């Protein structure tokens, strides 16, 4: 027996299954096609909408432009670039006034980021129109060619108008500035320069270590608001927390291209045992990133695990507050794991992949990788010939399990000391020189991860024998 439920346009079976009707499928296809066409068409209309906003922002920034000694036109690149770009520039030019005109996308990026930068000053240039959250695309962006063309034209106009100012015309020039400073100063490069643009992070880590800069923070007013909300919500806890843990979880890219999807992390439920360990140690966990705190997980911890929605505060402010004010940081690969290194917050990075990547002074617990036969690929290979791969030839990359995360966090709680990364030096595994970031970042591998790797290798060898 079947019945038709018109409100859902589906044929429902008595066993609880459902099958869309032809009408529903066709309607869905038409809507999808119209939305795709509208989105494609709007990409060429949106510049006309965005241009007045861009010019208005430049007008508001005119005093900052006139007073700055160095002007940077930075075409964007996500949250990580919003942190490491300005941070690198303030270390490169500590005694000069720098203004960064930074391309960003309303509706997709944290529009509160300029608040944490006093010097250099940062102003966002809007290159998108924000869309309702119900849309698949949260913003309609200016086409990349037009965005880059506008930035180049703006840089040329600024250089013409202010011939005595230094004008840096793109993020690539920022990267080159970091390399040149490293090569002409005492910042000895530990890694091999491979020619890849991502390799600029290696000298940037050296810059962070040997050219000190103050911590980045929200303004006092915003910090006070966040602290008040946390204090008020802490009244319901069974005991006062002894510290704050920033928990940065990343779902972004789970179904996108391999370079992005390989860096996505574990589901929130996988973290429950690890969070129990943190709570037992007295840490209140502040969840940021793009994982959603569901009601069932929130109920487990009774206020010891909160996000912006639970506190009813601005998500952008909460994310920056958690990443810059926490006592410890536990997070996955992505730009959100950069602020702890800037502020000297003890950090454990889990689900790390690809293997050459790391963060300043971080203890790292990578993903485990397996070959086509299901054998775990040894650390010597993963940190050697496979270190820069975003996909394993014929094999798989697996996100950390609940058991692995609990082991990693338990060890981190027990061993971490502020500013001193605990763990194994990667050079002990693959030797020197190498193209990894670890030596430059003074980062370490989790001993617990290495022990698990040894156990799994031994277990497989025993089965084969």
Secondary structure, DSSP 8 states (H G I E B T S, - for coil): -EEEETTTTEEEETTS-EEE-HHHHHHHHHHHHHHHHHHHHHHHHHHHHHHHHHHHHHHHTHHHHHH-SEEEEE----HHHHHHHHHHHHHHTTTS-EEEEEEE-TTTS-TTGGGG-SSSEEEEEE-EEE--TTSSSSEEE--HHHHHHHHHHHHHHHHHHTTTSEEE-SHHHHHHHHHHHHHHSS----B---S-GGGHHHHHHHHHHHS--------HHHHHHHHHHHHHHGGGSSS--SEEEEEEE--TTTTS-HHHHTT----GGGGHHHHHHHHHTTEEEEEEES----HHHHHHHTTSEE-HHHHT--HHHHHHHHHHH-SEEEE-SSGGGSHHHHHT-EEEEEEE-STT---TTEEEEE-EEE-TTS-B--HHHHTTTTTT-SS-TTSEEE---HHHHHHHHHHHHHH-BTTB--SB-THHHH-SSBS-SHHHHT-EE-HHHHHHHHHHHHHHHHHH-
